[in-house]
Amino acid sequence: MALFFFDTDDGRMSVRDSTGLELEDREAARREAIAALTLIAKDVLPNDDPYAISVTVRDDQRQAIFHASLTLVAEWLV
């Protein structure tokens, strides 16, 4: 098991994880980061502006090892 930290940023607010999460390996951390993006996007109701969120994973040495981002665009077509 290894400790990983998940920092989020949506362009308005940046949250640096100081607690971390014990996971089996880097691949598990990658899956956790991507899952977090989908959970966050599920709760966002953008007005006609795109909403972008990113997650950066840091290892137990506090070095960034993975980055994922998601942009949610909701717009009327007529």
C-alpha distances in whole Angstrom, upper triangle without the diagonal:
4,7,10,13,16,19,22,26,29,32,33,30,27,24,21,18,18,15,12,10,6,5,4,7,10,12,10,11,14,15,14,17,19,19,20,23,24,24,26,28,29,30,32,36,37,41,42,40,37,34,31,27,24,21,19,15,14,12,11,14,16,17,18,16,17,20,22,25,27,31,33,37,39,43,46,48,51
4,7,10,13,16,20,23,26,29,30,27,24,21,18,15,15,13,10,8,5,5,6,6,8,11,10,9,13,14,13,15,18,18,18,21,23,23,24,27,28,29,31,34,35,39,40,38,35,31,28,25,22,18,16,12,11,8,7,10,12,13,14,13,15,18,20,23,26,29,31,35,38,41,45,46,50
4,7,10,13,17,20,24,26,27,24,20,17,15,11,11,9,6,5,4,6,9,9,10,13,11,9,13,14,13,14,17,17,17,19,22,21,22,25,26,27,28,32,33,36,38,35,32,29,26,22,20,16,14,10,9,6,5,9,10,12,13,12,14,16,18,21,24,27,29,33,36,39,43,45,48
4,7,10,13,17,20,22,24,21,17,15,12,9,10,9,5,5,6,7,10,9,8,11,10,7,10,12,10,10,14,15,14,16,19,18,19,22,23,24,25,29,29,33,34,32,29,25,22,19,16,12,10,7,6,5,6,9,8,10,10,10,10,13,15,17,20,24,26,29,32,36,39,41,45
4,6,10,13,17,19,20,17,14,11,8,6,7,7,4,6,9,10,13,12,11,14,12,9,11,13,11,10,13,14,12,14,18,17,17,20,22,22,23,26,27,30,32,29,26,23,20,16,13,10,8,6,5,6,8,10,8,9,9,10,10,12,14,16,18,22,24,27,30,34,37,39,43
4,7,10,13,16,17,14,11,9,7,5,9,9,7,8,11,12,15,14,12,14,12,9,10,12,9,7,11,12,9,11,14,14,13,16,18,18,19,23,23,26,28,25,23,19,16,12,10,6,6,5,7,9,11,13,10,11,9,10,10,10,11,12,15,18,20,24,26,30,33,36,39
4,7,10,13,14,11,7,6,5,5,9,11,9,12,15,16,19,17,15,17,16,12,13,14,12,9,12,14,11,11,15,15,13,16,18,18,18,21,21,24,26,23,20,17,14,11,8,5,5,6,8,11,13,14,11,12,10,12,11,9,11,12,14,17,19,22,25,28,32,34,37
4,7,9,11,8,6,5,7,8,12,13,13,14,18,18,21,20,18,18,17,14,14,15,13,9,12,13,9,9,13,13,10,12,15,15,14,18,18,21,22,19,17,13,11,7,6,5,7,9,11,15,17,18,15,15,12,14,12,10,10,9,11,13,15,19,21,24,28,31,34
4,6,7,6,4,6,9,11,15,17,16,18,21,22,25,23,21,21,21,17,16,18,16,12,14,15,12,11,14,14,11,13,16,15,14,17,16,18,20,16,14,11,8,6,5,7,9,12,14,18,20,21,17,17,14,16,14,11,11,9,11,12,14,17,19,22,26,29,32
4,5,6,7,9,12,14,18,20,19,21,24,24,27,26,23,23,23,20,19,19,18,14,15,16,13,11,13,14,10,11,14,13,11,14,12,15,16,13,11,7,6,4,6,9,12,15,17,21,24,24,21,20,17,19,17,13,12,9,10,10,11,14,16,19,23,25,28
4,6,7,11,13,16,20,22,22,24,27,27,30,29,26,26,26,22,21,22,21,17,18,19,17,14,17,18,14,14,18,17,14,16,14,15,16,13,11,9,7,7,9,12,14,17,19,23,25,25,22,21,18,20,18,15,14,12,12,11,13,15,17,20,23,26,28
4,7,10,13,16,19,22,22,24,28,29,32,30,28,28,28,24,24,24,22,19,20,21,18,16,18,18,14,15,18,16,14,15,13,15,16,13,13,10,10,10,12,14,16,19,21,25,27,27,23,23,21,23,21,18,17,15,15,14,15,17,18,21,24,27,29
4,7,10,13,16,18,19,21,25,26,29,28,26,26,25,22,22,23,20,17,19,19,16,15,18,17,13,15,18,16,14,16,15,17,19,16,15,12,11,10,11,12,14,17,18,22,24,24,20,21,19,21,19,17,16,15,15,15,16,19,21,23,26,29,32
4,7,10,13,15,16,18,22,23,26,25,23,24,23,19,19,21,18,15,17,18,15,14,17,17,14,16,19,17,16,19,18,20,22,19,17,14,12,10,9,10,11,13,15,18,20,20,16,17,15,18,16,14,14,13,15,16,18,20,23,25,29,32,34
4,6,9,12,12,15,19,20,23,23,21,22,21,17,18,19,16,14,16,17,13,14,17,16,13,16,18,17,17,20,20,22,24,21,20,16,14,11,11,10,10,12,13,16,17,18,15,16,14,17,16,14,15,14,16,18,19,22,24,28,31,34,37
4,6,9,10,13,16,18,21,20,19,21,19,16,17,19,16,14,17,18,14,15,19,18,16,19,21,20,20,23,23,26,28,25,23,19,17,14,12,10,9,10,10,13,14,15,11,13,12,15,14,14,15,16,18,20,22,25,27,31,34,37,40
4,6,6,9,13,15,18,18,17,19,17,14,15,17,14,12,16,16,13,15,18,17,15,19,21,20,21,24,25,28,30,27,25,21,19,15,13,10,10,9,9,11,12,13,10,13,12,14,14,14,15,17,19,21,23,27,29,32,36,38,41
4,6,10,13,15,19,19,18,21,19,16,18,20,16,15,19,19,16,19,22,20,19,22,24,23,24,28,28,31,33,30,28,25,22,19,17,14,13,12,10,12,11,12,10,13,14,16,17,17,19,20,23,25,27,30,32,36,39,42,45
4,7,10,13,16,17,17,19,17,14,17,18,15,15,19,18,16,18,21,19,19,22,24,23,24,28,29,32,34,32,30,26,24,20,18,15,14,12,11,12,11,13,11,15,15,17,17,18,20,21,23,26,28,31,33,37,40,43,46
4,7,9,13,13,13,16,13,11,14,15,12,12,16,16,14,16,19,18,18,21,23,22,24,28,29,32,34,31,29,25,23,19,17,13,12,10,9,9,9,12,10,13,13,14,14,16,17,19,21,25,26,30,32,36,39,42,45
4,6,10,11,12,13,11,9,12,13,10,11,15,14,13,16,18,17,18,21,22,22,24,28,29,33,34,32,30,26,23,20,18,14,13,10,10,10,10,13,13,15,15,15,15,16,17,19,21,25,26,30,32,36,39,41,45
4,7,9,11,12,10,9,13,13,11,13,16,16,15,19,20,19,21,24,25,25,27,31,32,36,38,35,33,29,27,23,20,17,16,12,12,10,10,13,14,16,16,15,16,18,19,22,24,27,29,33,35,39,42,44,47
4,6,8,9,6,7,10,10,9,12,14,14,14,17,19,19,20,23,24,25,27,31,32,36,37,35,32,29,26,22,20,16,15,12,12,10,11,15,15,16,16,14,14,17,18,21,23,26,28,32,34,38,41,43,46
4,7,8,6,8,11,11,11,14,16,16,17,20,21,21,23,25,26,28,30,33,34,38,39,37,34,31,28,25,22,19,18,14,14,12,13,16,17,17,17,15,15,18,19,22,24,28,30,34,36,40,43,44,48
4,5,5,7,9,10,11,13,15,16,17,19,21,21,23,25,26,28,29,33,34,37,38,36,33,30,27,23,20,17,15,12,12,10,11,14,15,15,14,12,12,16,17,20,23,27,29,32,35,38,42,43,47
4,5,5,6,9,10,11,13,14,15,17,19,20,21,23,25,26,28,31,31,35,36,33,30,27,24,21,17,14,12,9,10,8,11,13,13,12,11,8,9,12,14,17,20,24,26,30,32,36,39,41,44
4,5,5,6,9,10,11,12,14,16,17,19,20,22,23,25,26,30,30,34,35,32,29,26,23,20,17,15,14,11,13,12,15,17,17,16,14,11,10,12,13,17,19,22,25,28,31,34,37,39,42
4,5,5,6,9,10,10,12,14,16,16,18,20,21,23,25,28,29,33,34,32,29,26,23,20,17,14,14,11,13,12,14,17,17,17,15,12,11,14,14,17,19,22,24,28,30,34,37,38,42
4,5,5,6,9,10,10,13,15,15,16,19,20,22,23,27,27,31,32,30,26,23,20,17,14,11,10,7,9,9,12,14,14,13,12,10,8,11,11,14,17,20,22,26,29,32,36,37,41
4,5,5,6,9,10,11,13,15,16,17,19,21,22,25,26,29,30,27,24,21,18,15,13,10,9,8,11,11,14,17,15,14,12,9,7,8,8,12,14,18,20,23,26,30,33,35,38
4,5,5,6,9,10,11,12,14,16,17,19,21,24,25,28,29,27,24,21,19,16,14,11,12,11,14,14,17,20,19,18,15,13,11,11,10,13,14,18,19,23,25,29,32,33,37
4,6,5,6,9,10,10,12,14,15,17,19,22,23,27,28,26,23,20,18,15,13,10,11,9,12,13,16,18,17,17,15,13,11,12,11,13,14,18,19,23,25,29,32,34,37
4,5,5,6,9,10,11,13,15,16,17,21,21,25,26,24,20,17,14,11,9,6,8,7,11,13,16,18,16,15,13,11,9,8,7,9,11,15,16,20,23,26,30,32,35
4,5,5,7,9,10,11,13,15,16,19,20,23,24,22,19,16,13,11,9,8,10,10,14,16,19,21,19,18,15,14,10,9,7,8,9,13,14,18,20,24,27,29,32
4,5,5,6,9,10,11,13,15,18,19,23,24,23,20,17,15,12,12,10,13,13,16,18,20,23,21,21,18,17,14,13,10,11,11,14,15,19,20,24,27,29,32
4,5,5,6,9,10,11,13,16,18,21,23,21,18,15,13,10,9,8,11,11,15,17,19,22,19,19,17,16,13,12,10,10,10,13,14,18,20,23,27,29,32
4,5,5,6,9,10,11,14,15,19,20,18,15,12,10,7,7,7,11,12,16,18,21,23,21,20,17,17,13,11,8,7,7,10,10,14,16,20,23,26,29
4,5,5,6,9,10,13,14,18,19,18,15,13,12,10,11,11,14,16,19,22,24,26,24,24,21,20,16,14,11,10,8,10,10,14,15,19,22,24,27
4,5,5,7,9,13,15,18,20,19,17,14,13,11,12,12,15,16,20,22,24,27,24,24,22,21,18,16,14,13,11,13,12,16,17,20,23,26,29
4,5,6,7,10,12,16,18,16,14,11,10,8,10,11,14,16,19,22,24,26,23,24,21,21,18,15,13,11,10,11,11,14,15,19,22,25,28
4,5,5,8,9,13,15,14,11,9,9,8,11,12,16,18,21,24,27,29,26,26,22,22,19,16,13,11,8,9,7,10,12,15,18,21,24
4,6,8,11,14,16,16,14,12,13,12,14,15,19,21,24,27,29,31,28,28,25,25,22,19,16,14,12,12,10,12,12,16,19,21,24
4,7,10,13,16,15,14,12,13,12,15,16,20,21,24,27,29,31,28,29,26,26,23,21,18,16,13,13,11,14,13,17,19,22,25
4,6,10,12,12,11,8,10,10,14,16,19,22,25,28,30,32,29,29,26,26,23,20,17,15,12,11,9,11,11,14,17,20,22
4,7,9,10,10,9,12,13,17,19,23,25,28,31,34,36,32,32,29,30,26,23,20,17,14,12,9,10,8,11,13,17,19
4,6,6,7,6,10,12,16,19,22,25,28,32,34,35,32,32,29,29,26,23,20,16,13,11,8,8,7,9,12,15,17
4,5,8,9,13,15,19,22,25,28,31,35,38,39,35,35,32,32,29,26,23,19,16,13,11,9,7,8,10,14,15
4,7,9,13,16,19,23,26,29,32,36,39,40,36,35,32,33,29,26,23,19,16,13,10,8,6,5,8,11,13
4,6,10,13,16,20,23,26,29,33,36,36,33,32,29,30,26,23,20,16,14,10,9,7,7,8,11,14,16
4,6,10,13,17,20,23,26,30,33,34,30,29,26,26,23,19,17,13,10,7,6,4,7,9,12,15,17
4,7,10,14,17,20,23,27,30,31,27,26,23,24,21,17,14,11,8,6,5,6,9,11,15,18,21
4,7,10,13,17,20,23,26,27,24,23,19,20,17,13,11,7,6,4,6,9,12,15,18,20,24
4,7,10,13,17,20,23,24,21,20,17,17,14,11,9,6,5,6,9,12,15,18,21,24,27
4,7,10,13,17,20,20,17,16,13,14,11,7,6,4,6,9,11,15,18,21,25,27,30
4,6,10,13,16,17,14,14,10,11,8,6,5,6,9,12,15,18,21,24,28,30,33
4,7,10,13,14,11,10,7,8,6,4,7,9,12,15,18,21,24,28,31,33,37
4,7,10,11,9,8,6,6,5,6,9,12,15,18,21,24,27,31,34,36,40
4,7,8,5,5,4,6,7,9,12,15,18,21,24,28,31,34,38,40,43
4,5,5,6,7,7,9,12,15,18,21,25,27,31,34,37,41,43,46
4,5,7,10,10,13,16,19,22,25,28,31,34,37,40,44,46,49
4,5,9,10,13,16,19,22,26,29,32,35,38,42,45,47,50
4,7,9,12,14,17,19,23,26,29,32,35,38,42,44,47
4,6,9,12,15,18,22,25,28,31,34,37,41,43,46
4,6,8,11,14,18,21,24,27,31,34,37,39,43
4,7,11,14,18,21,24,27,31,34,37,39,42
4,7,10,14,17,20,24,27,30,34,35,39
4,7,11,14,17,20,24,27,30,32,35
4,7,10,14,17,20,23,27,28,32
4,7,10,13,17,20,23,25,28
4,7,10,13,16,20,21,25
4,6,10,13,17,18,22
4,7,10,14,16,19
4,7,10,12,15
4,7,10,13
4,6,9
4,6
4
